[in-house]
Structures are given as C-alpha cells and as structure tokens.
Amino acid sequence: MRDQPAETLKNRFWTMNMNTINLNSASLDIDLGSGQPSQFHYVWLRDNCSCSDCTHPDTHERILVTSEIPDDLIALEANVDGDELAIIWSDENHQSRYSMDWLRSHNYSESAFNTDPAAADIQVWDKSLQGNIPTFDYQQIRSDDSVFLSWCEAVRDIGLTIIRNAPLEEGEIERFADYVAVVREVIYDRLHNVRATPGEYNAYNVASTTLELKPHTDMPNYNNPPGVQMFHFLVNESIGGESTAVDGFNIAAKLKHADPDAFQVLATTPVQFRMYSGRGDIIASNPLLTLDEQGEVKVFRFSNQLAQPANMAADKVEAFYRAYRKLGRLIEDHDNRVQFRLETGDIMVTNNLRVMHGRNSYDPSTGGRHLQLSYMDFCDVMSRIRMLKKQAA
Ligand SMILES: [Fe+2]
C-alpha cells in the first residue's frame, strides 16, 4: 500500500519482467514470484548493499557505516535486471544489486527469516525419553563426520546425549572438547574431577561428596554459564549414583501453561547464585528463566545448592517463593525426569542452558567412581554444526 501522495509517486511505478515494483516513501514493494508483494524498506536494503564499497569482498563484513545512511534516503530508480533487483539511491546515486534468491531468503514481509544452517529443531521431553536418549559411539563420532554431525544436532535439539566406549584415559574429555570446539574454562578448573576420595574433596562443590545431587544446571553463578557440559565416567563401579536429567524447557512450558503468573515472576525476578573457594568467588544475579523476544525460554538456571538468600522488595517475596516452589516441585516430579545408569567409559553431554543433571547417592565402599568434566560454549558447538554441514555440501 502506498504511503506517499499519488502526485509524488508519479512516474515511479515500473512493471518489468513480470516483477512489479512499487516505490513508496520509505520502502518498496516487489513481487518475488509468489503473486503477492513483499515490502523491503530502503534503509534495510541500503544497509545490506553487497557492493565492494559497502561489504568487504573477502571477509564479507560490512564496511558501510549504518549510522551514516541518510534519514531521507529514497530509491531514485528500481529495476529488475535479469535475476537481480537494481536500485539507484538518492545518496550520491549509489547503486545496489540484490539477487531475487537473496531477497526471497531474507523476505521479512511474510515472516521472520532464518538463514542459519544450524537452526535448532527443539524437542522438549519428559520421562518418556527414558530408554530413548540419543546414544552414540565414541570412535564413530571421531571417525565419521555424519555421526559427528548427528551427535552435535542431538545436543542442540534434545540437550541430552550419551556417548559409549570412550577411552579410559585421564584428560580424554578435555581432548574431546577441543576436538568438538574449544574448552570453556571457569576459574576453578579447566578439567573438573568429581570423586569422593576423603581428603581430596573439592571445597567448592557438593558433587565431591557421596550425597544425592538434585537436578541442577551448573555455574548459574556466571552471567554466561557454560552452554555444554560433558561428564566422562572414567570409573563407575559403585552401587547407586544413577544419573538423573530434567528438561528445563519442558518444566518452564508446563509452569507457563499451569500458572502464567508464576512463570512471569520467575522470568523477571533476579536470583543470586554464588560459588566460592580459595581460588575464586563468582556471583551473578539473573532470573531463573531468561526469555527471548518471542517469550520462549532461552536460558534456564536452577541450582538449589548455589542459590543465595532471596533479595527483593518485601511485597515480592511471597509471590516469588510460591512460583519458585512450584517450579521446584515440577523438577522433583518423576514424570518429568529420566534416570539411568552410566557405565565406565560413558560420556554424558547436556545443554547446560536447558537441561538439569543430578545423581542418586552412592556407596563408595562398593566400588570406585571417578568422573572428569569439561565445558564448552554452546555457540562453539553450533559453529561446529555449520562447519560440518558446509563440508558435507
Ligand atoms: Fe553439576
């Protein structure tokens, strides 16, 4: 629809090669082949000019300074030339060309576009995942890129995977992290040992006891918690110690459905988490549920053991605890969790921005139990997916 007086638009209407272009005051409409006009704003088109003056031909980074685009920018001319839209702009008669395919794949008129080849296909889960956890073989991941890609995609979409038959060598999980992407270090350790050897307890973590560990996400005491967590079972011979996992996205969705007010409270109330030892004292305050622009949970944080005393206005405390306990009861509901035993040589990998992990208590007198943990950032695993897809193409 035109948003400029008809007089001004006189002579600014073309029909060429079946593509109708309609020039408005701040945007143009063009039929990209669907029979319906798509709207592209001048400032958006100008900002995405791909000529070598505006986009570096080698790095494909933007050289154009977006803030320098004039506020009164208009298209002086717009034509379809072959399979391209060609525009002459009012700022110094700059010329831009856009392929029809590029316009179609970036057509925000119809819906938000997503050109990310690693775009996720999130599948939430409950106890029905038990027995169906995506499971892979270590050597196959290392030797077959199609298996490697499938595993990365399962980490992205399910957020819980098991890898069998990993080498029983100390430090292997660190080497595997560097094979997949890069180790995400935190201040305490690059490689975390979890075992209950009296006298060797890590002072900062209850994981180094034999107690039950309730499902939690790691390191919510960071503003940017590690996105991917990998647990390598070098030894698991004790009785007990079964692993548990809960899908935080599923829990959040259930809470939102049952009690939207409680969901909103948890999405807007910062909770402080702290972890400290002689080597560090890391504190961060963030809502348990970080939402994206669509209101979907992007980051799920939950660690009962690391949560600090609630610090909020007095009239918010009751509503917070009501919502917080409701969330906690959903996490404790065994219909929402999987429980399974991991064996010596297994690696469990979780999306730590989504999936909570825990374990039952165990009896160290019945056998050894030694895990090594390493973290990665989620973006680096997504990067691996893109690179593997590019290689396969
Ligand atoms: Fe943990």
Boltz pocket constraint, residues with backbone or C-beta under 6 A from the ligand:
constraints:
  - pocket:
      binder: B
      contacts: [[A, 207], [A, 216], [A, 217], [A, 218], [A, 357]]
      max_distance: 6.0
